[in-house]
Amino acid sequence: MRKKVHVAIVYNEPITTMEAGRKYVSERGVLQQQASLEKKSADTVDLSEVGVLEEKEDIARALQGLGYKTSIFNVDQDISRLLTFLKDEAPDVIFNLCEGVLNDAIHEMHIAGIYELLAIPYTGSNPITLGTALNKCRVKEILTFHGLPTPRFQLIKSPVKITLSDDLGFPLIVKPSREDASIGIDNDSIVRNMNELRKRVRFIIEEFDQPAIVEEYIDGRELNVAVIGNRPPMALPISEIDMSTLPKDYPHIITYNAKWLKGTPEYAHTKGVCPALLPLELEMRIKDIALQACQILGCRDYARVDIRLSKDYDPYIIEVNPNPDISDEAGLARSAKAHGFTFEQFVGTIIECALDRAY
């Protein structure tokens, strides 16, 4: 009898040092805090990571349905446990859902580095790509060098005596320079004058302990391009975040609340639509830009490229996301369904991509 391929699902469960009594509620397996989570610090949970608690179970069921043997392992602060698990279980391939250790996203690349050193096949992008993608400025520099469109930007390390580049004009959007999942983005992120800019830059630097990236604000539509496969990679139907029903005084941007905090106006009024209604020529152009971006940054197996489409129909790359969220409500899953994938087929394709590199 042929031995079943063993897939180890490795993830990181978000940790918290919140005082007892702080309550979380569960809705469809995704935890949300009753109080607003505007600050990412040692005493908060990043809700963008909490969805993995349900995601790992969904992936395990899909893999079992496909005939794979599965095991699940939570990476916590004791990395030696991970090494012991990998040695004892000897998985044939790892489904890598780990996005950091000790609430530090930079360790996402280090965990992938462990797989590399142990020569264990794993899903998703390699350490260099994962680490590069966390540095928004570096990604934009790379895209710009290769002639791909991305909003003009400036890195600001201090809120004192800010001098804007000549090619930047208001309105601007201010973000943390080394975060993802819309962390640090809220309804005050759009600034329209120097006073608002100084205030927002100070907030980002003090709250997130990192420089702020100040970016040209592209007023237009928000698109997600899902990419799957390697030889060759394929762009799936484009998904759009419909923001047309947002309250009039809310900016049309994807805030942290819009992505993760159910019960907020931003979450309620930013709905995914797939496929996005686009002229065929423009759709093909956007997909081509996304595929180029993924190739240049070295994304593997599956990725998502976030794009703003200006009112003049010019696409701008906002972010390139290796190893993006593949939960049921995520943009990548919407695109996969629109293409005709079942969840099992989608998960199976990702595993096949990883195994194809090794065997």
WOHU-V121534 format. One record per pair of residues at least 24 apart in sequence whose C-alpha atoms are under 10 Angstrom apart, sorted by the first residue. I is the first residue (numbers start at 1). GAP is how many residues later the second one is. Records with the same first field share a line. If there is no record, write none. Layout:
BEGIN
I: GAP + GAP
END
This chain:
BEGIN
3: 65 + 66
4: 63 + 64 + 65 + 66 + 88
5: 62 + 63 + 64 + 65 + 86 + 87 + 88 + 350
6: 57 + 61 + 62 + 63 + 64 + 65 + 83 + 84 + 85 + 86 + 87 + 88
7: 53 + 56 + 57 + 61 + 62 + 63 + 64 + 65 + 82 + 83 + 84 + 85 + 86 + 87 + 88 + 89 + 114 + 115 + 344
8: 52 + 60 + 61 + 62 + 63 + 64 + 65 + 77 + 78 + 81 + 82 + 83 + 84 + 85 + 86 + 87 + 88 + 114
9: 47 + 48 + 50 + 51 + 54 + 61 + 62 + 63 + 64 + 65 + 82 + 84 + 85 + 86 + 87 + 88 + 89 + 113 + 114
10: 46 + 61 + 62 + 63 + 64 + 65 + 72 + 84 + 85 + 86 + 87 + 88 + 89 + 101 + 112
11: 38 + 41 + 42 + 44 + 45 + 61 + 62 + 63 + 64 + 65 + 84 + 85 + 86 + 87 + 88 + 89 + 90
12: 37 + 38 + 40 + 41 + 61 + 62 + 63 + 64 + 65 + 84 + 85 + 86 + 87 + 88 + 89 + 90 + 91 + 96
13: 36 + 37 + 38 + 39 + 40 + 60 + 61 + 62 + 63 + 85 + 86 + 87 + 88 + 89 + 90
14: 30 + 31 + 32 + 33 + 34 + 35 + 36 + 37 + 38 + 39 + 60 + 61 + 62 + 85 + 86 + 87 + 88 + 89
15: 27 + 28 + 29 + 30 + 31 + 34 + 35 + 61 + 62 + 86 + 87 + 88
16: 25 + 26 + 27 + 28 + 29 + 30 + 86 + 87
17: 25 + 26 + 27 + 28
18: 24 + 25 + 26 + 27
19: 24
27: 235
28: 26
29: 24 + 25 + 26
30: 24 + 25 + 230 + 231 + 232
31: 229 + 230 + 231
32: 228 + 229 + 230 + 231
33: 228 + 229
34: 227 + 228 + 229
35: 226
36: 221 + 225 + 228
37: 146 + 147 + 219 + 220 + 223 + 224
38: 145 + 146 + 147 + 148 + 169 + 218 + 219
39: 144 + 145 + 164 + 165 + 168 + 169
40: 63 + 143 + 144 + 167 + 168
41: 62 + 166 + 167 + 168
42: 60 + 61 + 62
44: 59
45: 58
46: 57 + 135 + 137 + 210 + 214
47: 134 + 136 + 209 + 210 + 212 + 213 + 214
48: 51 + 132 + 133 + 134 + 135 + 208 + 211 + 212 + 213 + 277
49: 48 + 49 + 50 + 51 + 54 + 132 + 211 + 276
50: 210
51: 209 + 274 + 275 + 276
52: 45 + 46 + 47 + 273 + 274 + 275
54: 273 + 274
55: 42 + 270 + 271 + 272 + 273
56: 39 + 40 + 41 + 271
58: 269 + 270 + 285 + 286 + 289
59: 36 + 267 + 268 + 284 + 285 + 287 + 288 + 289
60: 35 + 284 + 287
61: 283
62: 280 + 281 + 282 + 283 + 284 + 285 + 286
63: 280 + 281 + 282 + 284 + 285 + 288
64: 280
65: 279 + 283
66: 278 + 279 + 281 + 282
68: 280
70: 24 + 25
71: 24
73: 25
74: 24
75: 24 + 25 + 26 + 27 + 36
76: 24 + 25 + 26 + 27
77: 24 + 25 + 26
78: 24
79: 32 + 35
82: 29 + 32
83: 31 + 32 + 35
86: 29 + 32 + 34
87: 31
90: 30
91: 29 + 30 + 31
92: 28 + 29 + 30 + 263 + 266
93: 26 + 27 + 28 + 29 + 30 + 258 + 259 + 261 + 262 + 265
94: 26 + 27 + 28 + 29 + 30 + 257 + 260 + 261
95: 26 + 27 + 28 + 29 + 252 + 255 + 256 + 259
96: 25 + 26 + 27 + 28 + 29 + 227
97: 25 + 26 + 27 + 226 + 227 + 228 + 229
98: 225
99: 31 + 224 + 225
104: 75
105: 25 + 26 + 29 + 73 + 74 + 75
106: 24 + 25 + 26 + 28 + 29 + 72 + 73
107: 24
108: 26
109: 25
119: 239
120: 234 + 235 + 238
121: 230 + 232 + 233 + 234 + 235 + 236 + 237 + 238
122: 179 + 228 + 229 + 231 + 232 + 233 + 235 + 236
123: 177 + 178 + 179 + 200 + 227 + 228 + 229 + 230 + 231 + 232 + 234
124: 175 + 176 + 177 + 178 + 179 + 198 + 199 + 200 + 226 + 227 + 229 + 230
125: 172 + 173 + 174 + 175 + 176 + 177 + 178 + 196 + 197 + 198 + 229
126: 172 + 173 + 174 + 196 + 197
128: 169 + 170 + 171
129: 165 + 167 + 168 + 169 + 170 + 171 + 192 + 193
130: 167 + 168 + 169 + 191 + 192 + 193
131: 47 + 191
132: 46 + 165 + 166 + 190
133: 45 + 46 + 47 + 164 + 166 + 186 + 187 + 188 + 189
134: 43 + 44 + 45 + 46 + 185 + 186 + 187 + 188
135: 41 + 42 + 43 + 44 + 45
136: 39 + 40 + 41 + 42 + 43 + 44 + 77 + 182 + 183 + 184
137: 40 + 41 + 75 + 76 + 77
138: 39 + 40
139: 154 + 157 + 158 + 179 + 180 + 181
140: 177 + 178 + 179 + 180
142: 151 + 154 + 155
143: 149 + 150 + 153 + 154 + 174 + 177
146: 146 + 147 + 150
148: 141 + 142 + 144 + 145 + 167 + 168 + 169
149: 140 + 144 + 158 + 165 + 166 + 167 + 168 + 169
150: 65 + 66 + 68 + 157 + 158 + 165 + 166 + 167 + 168 + 169
151: 63 + 64 + 65 + 66 + 67 + 157 + 164 + 165 + 166 + 167
152: 62 + 63 + 64 + 65 + 66 + 164
153: 60 + 61 + 62 + 63 + 64
154: 58 + 59 + 60 + 61 + 62
155: 56 + 57 + 58 + 59 + 60
156: 45 + 46 + 49 + 54 + 55 + 56 + 57 + 58
157: 44 + 45 + 47 + 48 + 52 + 53 + 54 + 55 + 56
158: 40 + 43 + 44 + 47 + 48 + 52 + 53 + 54
159: 38 + 39 + 40 + 41 + 42 + 43 + 44 + 45 + 46 + 47 + 52 + 53
160: 38 + 41 + 42
161: 37
162: 32 + 35 + 36 + 39
163: 31
164: 30 + 50
167: 49
168: 46 + 47 + 48 + 49
169: 24 + 46 + 47 + 48
170: 24 + 27 + 45 + 46 + 47
171: 26 + 44 + 45 + 46 + 47 + 48
172: 24 + 25 + 42 + 43 + 44 + 45 + 46
173: 24 + 27 + 40 + 41 + 42 + 43 + 44 + 45 + 80
174: 26 + 27 + 29 + 30 + 38 + 39 + 40 + 41 + 42 + 43
175: 25 + 26 + 28 + 29 + 30 + 36 + 37 + 38 + 39 + 40
176: 25 + 27 + 28 + 29 + 31 + 32 + 33 + 34 + 35 + 36 + 37 + 38
177: 27 + 28 + 31 + 33 + 34 + 35 + 36 + 37
178: 30 + 31 + 32 + 33 + 34 + 35
179: 29 + 31
180: 76 + 139 + 140 + 141
181: 73 + 74 + 75 + 78 + 79 + 138 + 140 + 143 + 144
182: 71 + 72 + 73 + 74 + 75 + 76 + 77 + 78
183: 25 + 72 + 73 + 74 + 76 + 77
184: 24 + 71 + 72
185: 68 + 69 + 70 + 71 + 72 + 73
186: 64 + 65 + 67 + 68 + 69 + 70 + 71 + 72 + 80
187: 62 + 63 + 64 + 65 + 66 + 67 + 68 + 69 + 70 + 79
188: 62 + 63 + 67
189: 25 + 62 + 64 + 66
190: 24 + 25 + 26 + 27 + 61 + 62 + 63
191: 26
215: 103
217: 36 + 91 + 93
218: 34 + 35 + 89 + 90 + 91 + 92 + 93 + 96 + 97 + 98 + 100
219: 32 + 33 + 34 + 89 + 90 + 91 + 92 + 93
220: 32 + 33 + 87 + 88 + 89 + 90 + 91 + 92 + 93 + 94 + 95
221: 31 + 32 + 86 + 87 + 88 + 89 + 90 + 92 + 94
222: 30 + 31 + 32 + 50 + 54 + 84 + 85 + 86 + 87 + 88 + 93 + 94 + 96
223: 49 + 50 + 51 + 53 + 63 + 82 + 83 + 84 + 85 + 86 + 92 + 93 + 94 + 95 + 108
224: 48 + 50 + 52 + 62 + 63 + 66 + 80 + 81 + 82 + 83 + 84 + 93 + 94 + 95 + 96 + 106 + 107 + 108 + 110 + 111
225: 58 + 61 + 62 + 63 + 64 + 65 + 66 + 78 + 79 + 80 + 81 + 82 + 95 + 106 + 107 + 110
226: 61 + 64 + 65 + 76 + 77 + 78 + 79 + 80 + 95 + 98 + 105 + 106 + 107 + 108 + 109 + 110
227: 60 + 63 + 64 + 67 + 72 + 73 + 74 + 75 + 76 + 77 + 78 + 95 + 105 + 108 + 109
228: 63 + 71 + 72 + 73 + 74 + 75 + 76 + 104 + 108 + 118 + 121 + 122 + 125
229: 70 + 71 + 72 + 73 + 74 + 120 + 121 + 123 + 124 + 125
230: 65 + 69 + 70 + 71 + 72 + 120 + 123 + 124 + 126 + 127
231: 70 + 122 + 125
232: 59
233: 58 + 61 + 62 + 66 + 67 + 68 + 69 + 70
234: 53 + 54 + 56 + 57 + 67 + 68
235: 49 + 51 + 52 + 53 + 55 + 56 + 67 + 68 + 69 + 70 + 100 + 101 + 104
236: 39 + 51 + 68 + 96 + 98 + 99 + 100 + 101 + 102 + 103 + 104
237: 37 + 38 + 39 + 46 + 50 + 95 + 97 + 98 + 99 + 100 + 101 + 102 + 103
238: 35 + 36 + 37 + 38 + 39 + 40 + 45 + 46 + 48 + 49 + 67 + 93 + 94 + 96 + 97 + 98 + 100 + 101
239: 33 + 34 + 35 + 36 + 37 + 38 + 67 + 91 + 92 + 93 + 94 + 95 + 96 + 97 + 99
240: 30 + 31 + 32 + 33 + 34 + 35 + 36 + 37 + 66 + 67 + 68 + 91 + 94 + 95
241: 28 + 29 + 30 + 31 + 32 + 33 + 35 + 90
242: 27 + 28 + 29 + 30 + 31 + 34
243: 24 + 25 + 26 + 27 + 28 + 29
244: 25 + 26 + 27
245: 24 + 25 + 26
246: 24
253: 55
259: 71
271: 58 + 60
272: 57 + 58 + 59 + 62 + 63
273: 58 + 61 + 62
274: 57 + 60 + 61 + 62 + 63 + 64 + 65
275: 59 + 60 + 62 + 63 + 64
276: 59
278: 35
282: 31 + 32 + 33
285: 29 + 30
286: 28 + 29 + 30 + 31
289: 26 + 27 + 28
290: 26 + 27 + 30
293: 24 + 26 + 27
294: 26 + 27 + 28
297: 24 + 25
298: 24
299: 24
300: 50 + 53 + 54
301: 48 + 49 + 50 + 51 + 52 + 53
302: 24 + 30 + 44 + 47 + 48 + 51
303: 29
304: 27 + 28
305: 27
306: 25
END
